[in-house]
Amino acid sequence: MLDYFRKNVGGLLGALIISLLVLAFVLSFGSQSRGWGKGATLSTTIKVEGAEITDAVFRYAMNMSATDNLSTESAEYSALRQIVARGLIERQILLNLAEKAGISASTDEAADTILNGDYYITRSIAGLLEELSFQIQFGRIPLSALPAILIQDGHRAPMQSFKGADGKFDVEMFNRYIRYRLQTKEEDFVEQQRLELIALRMRQLLASGIVVSEREARAAYDAESNTASLSFLKFTPEVFAQRHQPTEAETTAWIDANAEAIQRYYETNKYKYTGLDKMANARHILIKQDADAEEDQKAEVRKTAEAILADVKKPGASFADLAREHSEDPGSAAKGGELGFHPKGVMVAAFDEAMFAMAPGDISDLVETEYGFHIIQLIAVREGDISLADATAEIAETLINEERGKQLARDSADKALASLREGTDIAAAFPEDAETELPPHLQVSVQTSGSFTPADANISGIGEARELVGAAFALPEGTSFIDGVMEIGGSFYVAALHERTHPSDAEFNTRKDEIRDRLLAMKQSTWLKDRMATLLEERLRNGQIQVDFPLALGAEPTAEAPPSAPAPADAPAEIPAPADAATE
């Protein structure tokens, strides 16, 4: 490197730099050296195809990768040790391939990169992708940037700048860093950077043989431009069960006819009825009140709640009917205000305290919480083991709701489909009965999905729906709705085509370059990851990698990498063909 500075930095400055380098060597690597100079033990740590990665190189790489001082006993140190080992092994594989391919780098070239402020340490390609997975998934790193990261930018070492106040390279500062931070020799550092340049060039060569033909770009465009979206009505059994509660007479008749089903449910779900903490089941009527309401507004809400409370306490009044009529709690109003059994601590504090202070049948005064004013009626309390007889009514309600809800939802879906067949627009295919004045969470309204392609398994707003995807793209030209009720995830769907897009030559010609660039980035990134994984696995399988400490190299780290793309048919096993050798 002294020769390099003699040739490239002339005059007084060149003489000064050389003097400083000589002085740094004497101070750093003389008899008082604390670095890895003469006398250091260089025990072999790793062998890759016969090439040795010494303990000194390994410690150097650890120092290059660590941003903080780590205890050798810490989990962070162990994790970093695995990362560095994987990187060094991948680098040695690349160096071995480079030697066969005639790729090299000179010491002067390495020194030039140092003077330019570029420093590298090879990282595992799979490890880099694992770190980038979140950013890739959420679009924080454009796909076009991936190859540059995997080939070069992701291997940049976190080293400080060595430029002085005058903007020129400060040799003395550089040598202090090499000596005290990296604890290596200046010429050894240059050699390591020379090897990094060779590895970088080999990664570039591996990726350079990957091309995207116009035919591939057109196929990708056609796939992503062939889309559909749906307008749909969703009929959920649980919702319809809440909309139509059975009468006491219907429930009694059902219990008499379904004793075996009730007992089977009780035995299957015994854990729900044994060893219970104290639990309470109550009905309530909620009159909502904004937490930041003015005093006069609060007084008006209280007045309304007091009037309802007076009605509830009249002889012969039905709490359940009044809850259906007045309660503003969407989750319980349709069920007569019933909340089901809950242990202490589930409800808000004021509600909980009032409920557990009551006896079955009692009706509370107004209870104020952050939601508004509540009127509570305690139905029952349970604790310990609950007998089949005591659980029968509850089980019957559960099973009736499942049975009735599913049938009512299916019947309603069939009714909506019949309307579509008669030419009705989907927005009017299932008109709600205005007289029922259902709360919003019980109403069925038209929803619109996002766009999807024939290859998609999921539809936004619906979930996994392969059959529905297939039906949407199988619609004959001019047909606006899917002629059938789809059962997906326990709910029933009636769907009509909202929007359909088709590929066009004009749009492809406009977007061709953008699509090509994106595909090239995906293919290069995936090829590089898969190729390095294969090269590593082959050498592990053949016993060509030896490590003298436990190392997890058997499996690829999990990562949200770009979708896998096959290598071009003409790409050889280890060294790809030149880019101009690829065919479309």
Disulfide bonds with the S-S distance in Angstrom:
none
